[in-house]
Amino acid sequence: MNEYRQRHVTWWTQMFAALVIAFAAFPARASDFYAGQQIRIIVASGPAGGFDTYARLLARHMGRFIPGNPTFVVQNMPGAGGLQAAGYMAKIAPKDGLTIGALQAGTIKAPMLGQATVDFDHSKFGWIGSLNSEVMVCVSSQGSKVKSLPDAMTEELVVGAAGAANDSALLPVSLNSLLGTKFKVIPGYADGPGILLAMQRGEVGGRCGWSWSSIMVQHPDWVRNKTINVLLQVPVKHADLAHVPLASEVAKTPEDRQAIEFLFGHLQMSRAFVLPPGTPPERLSMLRAAFDAMVKDESVMADFNKINQELSPLSGTEVEALVNKLSATPPPVIARAKAAVGIVAK
């Protein structure tokens, strides 16, 4: 081989080696990565209830919107009011885009209220999106003297609660402080169905912190037959409840309004899904795009309607903005919110 040809071959050999090294160092495209893979969904609750239902709906549909069509499996991880699963996602879960968390949005504010201690930052999660923007209401039984919000400010209404730190206690207690309502909270019921049974027996006259979507699944007949009176709603108005007062609009001062928004603003992302901090950004982008496409698909919407589950999604970008807003709540507002729930906050 002459000298020129040898130099030519050497040059091409070096170029080929450089390209091999470059491609080896370049991360696999997300579309290639998900082919043949299985994605786990860690659900921050037991195998019954809204969080599990929405996670299984996501698992049923999302794979066909991700290039490579990965399969999904659901794993329940209840504990510590949702913080066990959140901590797992923050510190232990693999950061490869194959583990998604279905987290309880209320865990964002729990550390800020002094209700829990965590060693991770919720704002660092990769937020994929939320399947539902929840609206909570306070209701009274048909036979109660309290039939409207003004009535609740002059007449005592006994409401059942599933534990002192549950929304069914936090909402009425905070409204007593921030709006001047006269709810009398009776905690100790095992769960929501237990409170509803107590209402039917006449043990309590109502319930606060009941999601409107759950009402329409559990007791649409109570709405249809006017068995209950809907007194108010948080954190935003539901399309079905245009005539029902919004708690933040009734607040007398800007500080009280901001406290209500802080305490219950997380409900706007009540069925949120996340990736662990440090997951490659191209995989987060891939899953966000798949989520956005899924929630607009007619067959997916029909499946939600079929089982009476509300679909009012937020994109990952919208959820991330909401988390950042809640995380940046000014200390005086947090102090007002703490004072409002001081009877039950831990």
C-alpha positions in Angstrom: 0.0 0.0 0.0 1.5 3.3 -1.0 2.0 6.1 1.5 -1.0 8.2 0.2 -3.4 5.3 0.3 -2.2 4.4 3.8 -2.8 7.9 5.1 -6.3 7.9 3.5 -7.3 4.6 5.1 -5.9 5.8 8.5 -8.0 9.0 8.2 -11.2 7.1 7.5 -10.4 4.7 10.3 -10.0 7.6 12.7 -13.2 9.3 11.5 -15.2 6.0 11.9 -13.9 5.5 15.4 -14.8 9.1 16.4 -18.3 8.7 15.0 -18.7 5.4 17.0 -17.6 7.2 20.2 -19.9 10.1 19.5 -23.0 8.0 18.9 -22.2 5.8 22.0 -22.1 9.0 24.1 -25.3 10.4 22.7 -28.4 9.3 24.7 -30.9 7.0 22.9 -33.9 8.8 21.6 -36.9 8.6 23.8 -38.9 7.1 20.9 -36.3 4.3 20.6 -36.1 3.9 24.4 -39.7 3.1 25.1 -40.1 0.3 22.5 -40.6 -3.0 24.3 -40.5 -1.3 27.8 -42.8 -1.5 30.7 -43.7 1.6 32.8 -44.6 1.4 36.4 -47.1 3.8 38.0 -46.6 4.2 41.7 -50.0 5.2 43.3 -49.9 7.1 46.6 -53.0 5.3 47.9 -54.5 1.9 48.3 -56.2 -0.1 45.5 -59.5 1.6 45.8 -60.6 5.2 45.4 -60.0 8.1 43.0 -56.2 8.0 42.8 -56.1 4.3 41.9 -59.0 4.7 39.4 -57.3 7.5 37.5 -53.9 5.8 37.5 -55.5 2.7 36.0 -57.2 4.8 33.4 -53.9 6.3 32.5 -52.3 2.9 32.4 -55.1 1.6 30.1 -54.6 4.3 27.4 -51.3 6.2 27.5 -49.1 3.5 26.0 -50.6 3.8 22.6 -49.7 7.5 22.5 -46.0 7.0 23.3 -43.7 6.0 20.4 -42.7 2.4 21.0 -46.0 1.6 22.7 -44.7 0.6 26.1 -47.0 -1.4 28.5 -48.0 -0.2 31.9 -48.4 -1.8 35.4 -49.8 -0.2 38.5 -48.3 -0.5 42.0 -50.0 0.9 45.1 -47.9 2.5 47.8 -50.1 4.0 50.4 -48.7 5.6 53.6 -48.1 8.8 55.5 -50.9 10.6 53.7 -49.3 10.2 50.3 -45.8 11.2 51.4 -44.4 7.7 51.4 -44.9 7.5 47.6 -43.7 11.0 47.1 -40.5 10.3 49.0 -40.0 7.1 47.0 -40.4 9.0 43.7 -38.0 11.8 44.9 -35.2 9.7 46.3 -35.4 6.0 45.3 -37.3 5.6 42.0 -35.1 5.0 38.9 -34.6 8.2 36.9 -35.0 6.5 33.5 -38.5 7.5 32.6 -39.9 4.1 33.4 -41.4 5.0 36.8 -44.3 7.4 37.1 -45.8 8.6 40.3 -49.5 9.3 40.9 -49.1 11.7 43.8 -51.5 13.3 46.1 -51.3 17.0 45.4 -51.9 18.0 49.0 -48.5 16.7 50.0 -47.0 19.9 48.4 -48.5 22.2 51.1 -48.2 19.8 54.0 -44.5 20.6 54.9 -45.2 24.4 54.5 -48.1 24.1 57.0 -45.9 22.2 59.4 -48.1 19.0 59.0 -45.1 16.9 57.8 -41.3 17.0 57.4 -39.8 16.1 54.1 -36.3 16.0 52.8 -37.1 16.6 49.1 -38.4 19.5 46.9 -41.7 18.9 45.1 -40.8 21.5 42.5 -38.0 19.3 41.3 -40.3 16.6 40.0 -41.0 16.3 36.3 -44.7 17.0 36.1 -46.4 15.1 33.2 -49.9 16.4 33.7 -53.1 16.0 35.7 -56.2 14.2 34.6 -58.6 16.2 36.7 -59.0 19.6 38.3 -61.0 18.8 41.4 -63.7 21.0 42.9 -64.6 20.4 46.6 -67.9 21.5 48.1 -69.7 21.8 51.4 -73.2 20.3 51.5 -76.0 20.1 54.0 -78.8 17.5 54.2 -82.2 18.4 52.7 -83.8 18.8 56.2 -81.2 21.0 57.6 -81.9 24.7 58.5 -78.7 25.5 56.6 -79.5 25.6 53.0 -77.1 28.3 51.7 -73.8 29.9 52.6 -75.4 32.9 54.4 -77.3 30.3 56.5 -74.0 28.6 57.4 -72.8 32.0 58.8 -75.7 32.3 61.2 -76.7 28.7 62.0 -74.5 25.8 63.3 -74.1 22.9 60.9 -72.7 19.6 62.2 -70.4 18.0 59.6 -68.6 14.7 59.7 -64.9 14.3 59.1 -62.5 11.4 58.4 -59.7 12.5 60.7 -58.5 15.8 61.9 -56.0 16.4 59.1 -58.3 15.2 56.3 -59.8 17.8 53.9 -63.2 16.9 55.4 -62.0 18.6 58.6 -59.5 21.1 57.1 -62.0 22.8 54.8 -64.8 23.5 57.4 -62.3 24.5 60.1 -60.5 26.9 57.8 -63.8 28.4 56.5 -64.9 29.1 60.1 -61.8 31.2 60.5 -61.6 32.8 57.1 -65.3 33.3 56.2 -67.1 33.2 59.6 -69.1 30.0 59.0 -70.4 28.0 62.0 -69.5 24.4 61.0 -69.1 22.0 63.9 -66.7 19.3 62.9 -67.1 15.8 64.2 -64.0 13.8 63.3 -63.4 10.1 63.7 -65.3 8.6 60.8 -63.3 6.0 59.0 -63.8 7.4 55.5 -66.1 9.3 53.1 -68.7 6.6 52.9 -68.9 6.5 56.7 -69.7 10.2 56.7 -72.4 9.7 54.1 -74.0 6.9 56.2 -73.9 9.3 59.2 -75.8 11.9 57.1 -78.4 9.3 56.1 -78.8 8.4 59.8 -79.1 12.0 60.8 -76.0 11.8 63.0 -74.5 14.8 61.1 -76.2 17.4 59.0 -73.6 17.7 56.2 -70.2 17.2 54.8 -67.4 19.5 53.7 -64.4 18.6 51.5 -66.5 16.3 49.3 -65.4 16.4 45.6 -68.1 17.2 43.1 -66.9 14.5 40.8 -67.3 11.9 43.6 -70.8 13.1 44.3 -71.7 12.6 40.7 -70.3 9.0 40.8 -71.6 8.0 44.3 -74.9 9.9 44.6 -76.1 11.6 41.4 -79.6 10.9 42.7 -79.0 13.2 45.7 -78.3 16.0 43.3 -81.2 15.1 41.0 -83.7 14.8 43.9 -82.2 17.8 45.8 -81.5 15.6 48.8 -78.5 17.9 49.5 -77.9 21.6 49.4 -74.6 22.7 47.9 -73.4 25.6 50.0 -70.0 26.7 48.5 -67.1 25.4 46.5 -63.3 25.6 46.3 -60.8 26.3 44.7 -62.4 27.2 41.4 -66.0 27.2 40.0 -67.3 24.0 38.4 -69.3 24.3 35.3 -72.2 22.4 37.0 -72.2 24.9 39.9 -72.3 28.3 38.4 -74.8 29.5 41.0 -72.8 28.3 44.0 -70.5 30.8 45.8 -66.8 30.4 45.5 -65.1 30.6 48.9 -62.2 32.8 47.8 -64.7 35.3 46.3 -66.6 35.5 49.6 -63.4 36.2 51.7 -63.4 39.7 53.2 -59.7 40.5 52.9 -57.0 39.8 50.3 -55.1 37.9 53.0 -58.0 35.6 53.7 -58.5 35.0 50.0 -54.9 34.2 49.4 -54.9 31.8 52.4 -57.9 29.9 50.9 -56.1 29.7 47.5 -53.0 28.4 49.2 -54.9 25.8 51.3 -56.9 24.4 48.4 -55.2 25.5 45.2 -53.6 22.1 44.9 -57.0 20.6 44.0 -56.6 22.0 40.5 -54.0 19.3 39.9 -55.6 16.6 42.0 -54.8 13.7 39.7 -51.2 14.6 38.9 -48.5 12.3 37.5 -44.7 12.9 37.9 -41.3 11.6 36.9 -38.4 11.5 39.5 -36.1 14.5 39.6 -33.2 14.1 37.2 -35.1 12.1 34.6 -33.7 12.9 31.1 -35.6 15.9 29.8 -36.3 14.4 26.4 -38.3 11.6 28.1 -40.3 14.0 30.1 -41.1 15.9 26.9 -42.1 12.6 25.2 -44.5 11.7 28.1 -45.9 15.2 28.3 -46.7 15.1 24.6 -48.3 11.6 24.9 -50.4 12.8 27.9 -51.6 15.9 26.0 -52.6 13.7 23.0 -54.3 11.1 25.2 -56.6 13.5 27.0 -57.9 14.9 23.6 -58.6 11.5 22.1 -62.3 10.8 21.7 -62.1 7.1 22.7 -60.3 8.1 25.9 -62.9 10.7 26.7 -65.7 8.1 26.0 -64.0 5.7 28.4 -64.0 8.2 31.2 -67.6 9.1 30.6 -68.5 5.4 30.6 -67.4 4.9 34.2 -68.6 8.4 35.3 -65.1 9.7 35.9 -64.5 13.4 35.2 -61.8 14.4 32.8 -60.6 18.0 33.2 -56.9 17.9 32.5 -54.0 20.2 33.0 -50.8 19.9 30.9 -47.5 19.3 32.5 -46.5 22.9 31.9 -49.6 24.1 33.6 -49.1 21.8 36.6 -45.5 22.9 37.0 -46.5 26.5 37.0 -49.1 25.8 39.7 -46.6 23.9 41.9 -44.1 26.8 41.5 -46.8 29.3 42.5 -47.8 27.3 45.6 -44.2 26.8 46.6 -43.6 30.5 46.4 -46.5 31.5 48.7 -45.4 34.4 50.8 -44.7 33.6 54.5 -47.5 35.9 55.8 -50.1 34.0 53.7 -48.8 30.7 55.0 -49.0 32.1 58.5 -52.6 33.1 58.0 -53.4 29.6 56.5 -51.7 28.0 59.5 -53.8 30.1 61.9 -56.9 29.1 60.0 -56.3 25.4 60.4 -54.6 25.7 63.8 -57.2 23.5 65.5 -56.3 20.5 63.4 -52.8 21.2 61.9 -50.0 19.0 63.3 
